[in-house]
Amino acid sequence: MENKESFIPYVGKIIDIKQETPDVKTFSVVGLDGKKLFEHIPGQCAMLIVPGVGESMISITSSPTLETHMEFSIKKCGCVTEWLHNAEVGQEICVRGPIGNGFPVEGALKGKDILVIAGGIGIAPVHSVVNYMMDKRENYGRIQVIYGSRSMADLVRLEEMQNVWMKQP
């Protein structure tokens, strides 16, 4: 799905910031027109660019089925991510993407039982995949997620996993 347009940055606006763990925040981003920046495949990422600071490759955490905005769950671990963690709703950033191949959700995984294993912030790229499969539940067999972290406080998007994922058939 990567094409030459993937390398042209879009200007995005942060519309929501949610503190997930002590060092992870989830940012909801739209284009300046108030719409989703671009379409992607579950598991793809984007380059988040902060002019004058740098750029960082970040997994797109939201499913392509989310039509209103894009989400990025970001661990604070460098100058770009630190800037983002200090950002406020309404601030603008540049986003280039989609980048990467993503997961074969419409190919090899379709009709199969799925086991997802992730740790810590490694949940970010597969979060998109799980939500995509849940939104298209009839296309997949049994979906199981094994997720861990160093401590309970470091579990990213735990509330969603407990209140949404675990209640799905």
DRENDO-1510 file (C-alpha; in Angstrom, 1 decimal, always signed):
<recs>
REC; n; res; u; v; w
REC; 1; MET; +0.0; +0.0; +0.0 .
REC; 2; GLU; +3.1; +2.2; +0.2 .
REC; 3; ASN; +3.3; +4.6; -2.7 .
REC; 4; LYS; +5.0; +7.9; -3.6 .
REC; 5; GLU; +2.2; +9.8; -1.8 .
REC; 6; SER; +3.4; +8.0; +1.4 .
REC; 7; PHE; +6.5; +10.3; +1.4 .
REC; 8; ILE; +4.6; +13.6; +1.2 .
REC; 9; PRO; +3.9; +14.8; +4.8 .
REC; 10; TYR; +0.4; +15.7; +5.9 .
REC; 11; VAL; -0.2; +18.4; +8.5 .
REC; 12; GLY; -2.1; +16.8; +11.3 .
REC; 13; LYS; -3.8; +18.3; +14.4 .
REC; 14; ILE; -3.9; +16.6; +17.8 .
REC; 15; ILE; -7.5; +16.4; +18.9 .
REC; 16; ASP; -7.1; +14.2; +22.0 .
REC; 17; ILE; -4.4; +13.0; +24.3 .
REC; 18; LYS; -4.9; +10.1; +26.7 .
REC; 19; GLN; -2.4; +9.1; +29.4 .
REC; 20; GLU; -2.1; +5.3; +29.1 .
REC; 21; THR; +0.8; +4.5; +31.5 .
REC; 22; PRO; +3.4; +6.7; +33.2 .
REC; 23; ASP; +5.4; +6.9; +30.0 .
REC; 24; VAL; +2.9; +6.1; +27.2 .
REC; 25; LYS; +0.2; +8.5; +25.8 .
REC; 26; THR; -2.2; +7.9; +22.9 .
REC; 27; PHE; -2.7; +10.8; +20.5 .
REC; 28; SER; -5.7; +11.2; +18.3 .
REC; 29; VAL; -4.9; +13.1; +15.1 .
REC; 30; VAL; -6.9; +14.4; +12.2 .
REC; 31; GLY; -5.9; +16.5; +9.1 .
REC; 32; LEU; -6.5; +20.2; +9.1 .
REC; 33; ASP; -9.8; +19.5; +7.3 .
REC; 34; GLY; -10.9; +17.5; +10.4 .
REC; 35; LYS; -10.8; +14.2; +8.6 .
REC; 36; LYS; -8.6; +11.1; +8.9 .
REC; 37; LEU; -5.2; +11.8; +7.4 .
REC; 38; PHE; -4.9; +8.7; +5.1 .
REC; 39; GLU; -6.0; +5.1; +4.7 .
REC; 40; HIS; -3.7; +2.3; +6.0 .
REC; 41; ILE; -3.5; -1.5; +6.5 .
REC; 42; PRO; -3.4; -2.9; +10.1 .
REC; 43; GLY; +0.2; -3.0; +11.3 .
REC; 44; GLN; +1.5; -0.1; +9.2 .
REC; 45; CYS; +3.3; +2.9; +10.7 .
REC; 46; ALA; +3.9; +6.5; +10.0 .
REC; 47; MET; +6.7; +9.0; +10.4 .
REC; 48; LEU; +5.7; +11.7; +12.9 .
REC; 49; ILE; +7.6; +14.9; +12.2 .
REC; 50; VAL; +8.1; +17.7; +14.6 .
REC; 51; PRO; +9.8; +20.6; +12.6 .
REC; 52; GLY; +13.0; +21.7; +14.3 .
REC; 53; VAL; +13.0; +18.7; +16.6 .
REC; 54; GLY; +13.1; +15.6; +14.5 .
REC; 55; GLU; +11.1; +12.7; +13.2 .
REC; 56; SER; +10.2; +9.2; +14.6 .
REC; 57; MET; +8.6; +6.1; +13.1 .
REC; 58; ILE; +5.5; +5.3; +15.1 .
REC; 59; SER; +3.0; +2.5; +14.7 .
REC; 60; ILE; -0.6; +3.4; +13.7 .
REC; 61; THR; -2.5; +2.1; +16.7 .
REC; 62; SER; -6.0; +2.7; +15.3 .
REC; 63; SER; -7.8; +0.2; +13.0 .
REC; 64; PRO; -8.5; +1.3; +9.4 .
REC; 65; THR; -12.1; +0.8; +10.3 .
REC; 66; LEU; -11.9; +3.9; +12.6 .
REC; 67; GLU; -13.1; +6.5; +10.1 .
REC; 68; THR; -12.9; +9.7; +12.1 .
REC; 69; HIS; -9.2; +10.0; +13.1 .
REC; 70; MET; -5.9; +8.1; +13.5 .
REC; 71; GLU; -4.3; +7.1; +16.8 .
REC; 72; PHE; -0.7; +6.7; +17.8 .
REC; 73; SER; +0.3; +5.2; +21.2 .
REC; 74; ILE; +3.7; +6.6; +22.0 .
REC; 75; LYS; +6.2; +5.8; +24.6 .
REC; 76; LYS; +8.4; +8.7; +25.8 .
REC; 77; CYS; +11.9; +7.6; +24.9 .
REC; 78; GLY; +13.7; +10.4; +22.8 .
REC; 79; CYS; +13.5; +14.0; +21.8 .
REC; 80; VAL; +10.6; +13.7; +19.4 .
REC; 81; THR; +8.5; +11.5; +21.7 .
REC; 82; GLU; +9.4; +13.8; +24.6 .
REC; 83; TRP; +8.1; +16.8; +22.6 .
REC; 84; LEU; +4.9; +14.9; +21.8 .
REC; 85; HIS; +4.4; +14.0; +25.5 .
REC; 86; ASN; +4.6; +17.8; +26.2 .
REC; 87; ALA; +2.2; +18.7; +23.4 .
REC; 88; GLU; -1.3; +19.9; +24.0 .
REC; 89; VAL; -4.6; +19.3; +22.2 .
REC; 90; GLY; -4.7; +21.6; +19.2 .
REC; 91; GLN; -1.0; +21.5; +18.3 .
REC; 92; GLU; +0.0; +20.6; +14.8 .
REC; 93; ILE; +2.5; +17.9; +13.7 .
REC; 94; CYS; +3.5; +16.5; +10.3 .
REC; 95; VAL; +2.7; +12.9; +9.5 .
REC; 96; ARG; +4.1; +10.9; +6.6 .
REC; 97; GLY; +2.6; +7.5; +5.7 .
REC; 98; PRO; +1.4; +4.9; +5.5 .
REC; 99; ILE; +4.8; +3.1; +5.7 .
REC; 100; GLY; +5.4; -0.7; +5.7 .
REC; 101; ASN; +3.5; -3.7; +4.6 .
REC; 102; GLY; +1.1; -4.3; +7.5 .
REC; 103; PHE; -0.4; -7.7; +8.4 .
REC; 104; PRO; -2.2; -9.9; +5.8 .
REC; 105; VAL; -5.7; -9.5; +7.4 .
REC; 106; GLU; -7.5; -9.8; +4.1 .
REC; 107; GLY; -5.2; -12.6; +2.9 .
REC; 108; ALA; -3.4; -15.3; +4.9 .
REC; 109; LEU; -5.1; -14.5; +8.2 .
REC; 110; LYS; -8.7; -14.5; +6.9 .
REC; 111; GLY; -10.7; -17.5; +8.1 .
REC; 112; LYS; -8.0; -18.5; +10.6 .
REC; 113; ASP; -7.7; -18.8; +14.4 .
REC; 114; ILE; -5.5; -16.0; +15.6 .
REC; 115; LEU; -3.0; -15.8; +18.5 .
REC; 116; VAL; -1.5; -12.4; +19.2 .
REC; 117; ILE; +1.4; -12.1; +21.6 .
REC; 118; ALA; +2.8; -8.7; +22.6 .
REC; 119; GLY; +4.7; -7.0; +25.4 .
REC; 120; GLY; +4.7; -3.4; +26.6 .
REC; 121; ILE; +4.5; -0.9; +23.8 .
REC; 122; GLY; +4.7; -3.8; +21.4 .
REC; 123; ILE; +0.9; -3.8; +21.6 .
REC; 124; ALA; +0.8; -0.7; +19.4 .
REC; 125; PRO; +1.1; -2.3; +16.0 .
REC; 126; VAL; -1.1; -5.3; +16.9 .
REC; 127; HIS; -3.8; -3.2; +18.5 .
REC; 128; SER; -4.8; -2.0; +15.0 .
REC; 129; VAL; -4.9; -5.7; +13.9 .
REC; 130; VAL; -7.1; -6.9; +16.8 .
REC; 131; ASN; -9.6; -4.1; +16.4 .
REC; 132; TYR; -9.7; -4.6; +12.7 .
REC; 133; MET; -10.5; -8.3; +13.2 .
REC; 134; MET; -13.1; -7.5; +15.9 .
REC; 135; ASP; -14.8; -5.1; +13.5 .
REC; 136; LYS; -14.9; -7.8; +10.8 .
REC; 137; ARG; -15.4; -10.7; +13.3 .
REC; 138; GLU; -17.2; -12.9; +10.8 .
REC; 139; ASN; -13.9; -13.2; +8.8 .
REC; 140; TYR; -11.8; -14.8; +11.5 .
REC; 141; GLY; -11.9; -17.8; +13.8 .
REC; 142; ARG; -10.9; -17.7; +17.4 .
REC; 143; ILE; -8.9; -14.6; +18.4 .
REC; 144; GLN; -6.7; -14.9; +21.5 .
REC; 145; VAL; -4.4; -12.1; +22.9 .
REC; 146; ILE; -1.6; -12.7; +25.3 .
REC; 147; TYR; -0.2; -9.4; +26.6 .
REC; 148; GLY; +2.3; -8.6; +29.3 .
REC; 149; SER; +4.5; -5.9; +30.7 .
REC; 150; ARG; +6.9; -5.2; +33.5 .
REC; 151; SER; +4.1; -4.2; +35.8 .
REC; 152; MET; +0.4; -3.7; +35.9 .
REC; 153; ALA; +0.9; +0.1; +35.5 .
REC; 154; ASP; +2.8; -0.5; +32.2 .
REC; 155; LEU; -0.1; -2.2; +30.4 .
REC; 156; VAL; -1.1; +0.0; +27.5 .
REC; 157; ARG; -4.9; +0.3; +26.7 .
REC; 158; LEU; -5.8; -2.2; +29.5 .
REC; 159; GLU; -9.2; -0.6; +30.1 .
REC; 160; GLU; -10.1; -1.2; +26.4 .
REC; 161; MET; -8.8; -4.8; +26.6 .
REC; 162; GLN; -10.9; -5.6; +29.7 .
REC; 163; ASN; -14.1; -3.7; +28.7 .
REC; 164; VAL; -14.2; -4.3; +25.0 .
REC; 165; TRP; -11.9; -7.1; +23.8 .
REC; 166; MET; -12.6; -9.6; +26.6 .
REC; 167; LYS; -16.4; -9.1; +26.1 .
REC; 168; GLN; -16.3; -10.1; +22.4 .
REC; 169; PRO; -17.3; -13.6; +21.2 .
</recs>
